[in-house]
């Protein structure tokens, strides 16, 4: 097996330029950026040809993983960056074990729903975005939206006679993160449009919902008891339920800041 025994090429070596051009054609940006550096390291350490090739391939694979994560995060359209760095002492229902399970893509691949219920300021959106971020970084497609924005998008698509294509697009997303569920009352048409999304995703794609309304009050949102029951059935079947409580973390933080002793 060969090792690097020849001398350093002169600057602007024709072979370097040919490799650079080939990397462009083959769309290997990390390979192109690092091959001279890695060749010098391989020569210095007298690595084998195979080890040099393996190092280059691993660099390219790692770069592709990073770029794929970045692309999936952009596609998710999170309104702000959030991580699952919760203060677990604040809520006994949000434990390290629960968070570890939700960071794993297993439940998403199984198409199981997630429901986060709690009052405003209790961390529902933080959890929703943090979970979605972890799932996107695991390599699955994620889309974040609010309930009202989704219903408006569906209504506009329906008016433009492209509702089926929009629903088909949402049916392919691995994890749909639906925030502010139940904040605004929907008319019957809006509720029926939303129902179609849940029906298309049922038991095959995961949906995570953050709501400040308990299940018993969902009929107020949809204004139709039967439709409400059908939507609740699809959201809650095999779901993971987390109650984030009633005490606002934001309010606590504000109070602590106002009454903190001056330094």
N, C-alpha and C positions, 0 to 999 in steps of 0.2 A: 504494500500500500504506500503511495507516494507521500512525501512531506515537502514543506516549503523550503527549498534550498537555493532558489535563484535570487538575484539581487533586486533591490527596489527599482521599479520602473521610473523613467524620467517623467517630470511633470508633463501633462498633456499627452500621455501615452495613447497611441491609436487604439489599443485594446480597451483602455478605460472608456474611451469615447464610444466604441462599439457596444460595450456592455451597457453604458448609459442609455444609448439609443434603444437597445433591445428591451431594457427595463421599462422604458416609456411605452414601447409598443405592446408589451405584455402586461402593462398596468401593475407594476411592482414598485410602488413608491418607496417603501422602506428598504427593499433590496437595493434600489438605485442610490438611496441616500447613504447607506451604511457599508456598501461592499468594499470601498477602498479602506475604510477604517478596520473592518473585520479581516480583510486580507493582510493588513499590516500586523494585526494581532496574531493571526494564524502563522505568519512567517516568523514572528518573534518567538512564539511558543512552539514552533515546529509541529503544528497541528497537521493531521492528515487531511487529504483532500475531502474525504467524506465528512470529517468533523467541521471543516470550513463550510461545506455545503449545508450541513445540518444547522449550523449557527445562522446562516443567512435565511434559511427557510423558517426557523423559529422566530427570527426578528420580523419577518413578513407576516407570519401568522398572528403574532402578538399585536402588531400594528393594525391588522384587519379587525381583530377583536375590539380594540379601542375605537376604531372608526365606526364599527357596527353599533357599539354601545352609544356613541355620540349621535349617530343617525336615529336610533330608536328613541333616545331621549328627546331629540328635536321633534320627532313625529308624535310623541306623547302630548306635547303642547302643555306642559305643566305651567301654571301661572307664576310659580316661584320655586326655587330649589328647596327641598326638604329632605332630611335623612331620618332614619329610624333611631334617633339618639334621644329617646324619651327618658325623662326622669321617672323611673318606674315606681318610686315611692309615692308619686302623686295619685296613682290609680292602680288599685289591686287587680283590676281586670286586664290591664296591659302589662303582662309579665314578660321577662326575657324569653321564656319558652314560647309564648304566643307569637312574639315578634319574630323569633327564629323560624317558626313554622310558616309565617306569612312571607318572609323573605325568600323562602324556597319556592321554586316555580311548580312544585308538584301539584298543589291545589288548583293552580291555574290550568295546568295541562288536563286535570280531571274535570274542568268546567264547573267547579263549585263556586257558589256565590259567597260574598262577604258583605255583612251589614254592620255598619258602625252607627250606633244610636247614642245621642247625648245632646246636651244643651250647647248653645253657642259658647265658643271659647274653651271647650273641653278637649280639643286636640283632634277632632275628627278629620279635618282637612289635612292637618299635619301627617296623621297616620296614612290617609288615603294617598297623598303625594309620595310619602316616604316608601310605602309599599309598592306603588307603581314604579318608582325609580329603581327599587331593588329588582323588580321583575324585568324591567327593560334592560338593566345591566346584566341580567341572566340570559338575555338573548331573545326574549319574547316581545311581541308587539303590544303596545299599550296606548290607550287614548284617554286623556282626561278631558272632561267637560262638565258644565253644570247642567242640571235638568232643564232649566228654562232655555239655555242655549241649544241644547239638543232638540228640544221640541220645536223651537223656532227654525232650526236648520231643516227638520223634517217637514214642517209646514211649508217652507219656501220650496223645498224639493217637490212636494206634492203639487203645489201651484204650478211649478215649471214642468210637471209630468216626468220627473226623474226620481221619484220616490223609491222605486224598486232598486235603482243602482246605488242610492245612498244607503238603504237598508242592507244591501248585499255587502257594501264596503264595511259597515259596522259589524256585520255578522262574521267577518274574517279576523277581526282584532282579537288577540288572545285574551287581553284583560281590558275591559271598559270600566274606567273609574268615573262614577257618576256622583258629583257633589251636589249639595244643597237640594237633596231630594225631599220634597214635601214642604219647602219654604213658601212656594207660591201655589195657589190653587190653579188647576188646569181646567179648561173647558173640555167637553166630551171629545171633541175632535183631537185635541192635544193628547188627551189620555189614551185614545185609541192608537195614535201614532206611536206613542211611547210603548204601548203594549206590543206592537209589532216588533220592536227592537228586542224586547225580552223574549218573545216567542221564538224569534230566529236564533237567539243565543242559548236558549234553554238546554241545559245538560251537555252542551258541547263547547261553549266558550264561557269564561268566567266574567262575572260582573261584580264590581265592588260599589256599594252604595253608602253614602254618608248622609244621615238624616237627623233632624232634631225632633222628629215626630215618632211616638211609639206606634206600633202596628194598629192599635185601636183607633188612631186618629187619621189613618191614611184615607179613609173614605171622604174626609173633608177636602183632601187634595184633589181627588179624582171626581167627586160629585156623583159617583155611580157605584153603589155597593157591589154589584156583580163584577164590574170591571176592576174595582179595587181589589176584590177577593182574588181575581184571576192574576193580577199583577203581583200581589203579595205571595200567592202560591208559587209563582215562578222565581221570585227573589229569595224566598226563604227555604225552599226545598234543598236539603243537604248543605245549608249555609253555615258559615262560621259567624256567630253573633258576638259583638263586643260592645258593651255599654261603657261609654266614656264618662258617664256621670252628669252631674248638674252644676258642679262648682267650676267657674271659669278660671282657667290658668292665667289668661291675659289680665283679668281683673285682680287676681292675687298678685301678679307681678307688678301691676300698677300701684297697688296698695303698698307693697313692700318697698317700692321705689320712693313713694311719697313720704313714708314714715321711717325710712332708713336714717340712722343717726349720721349727721354730717361728719366727714373726716377732717 
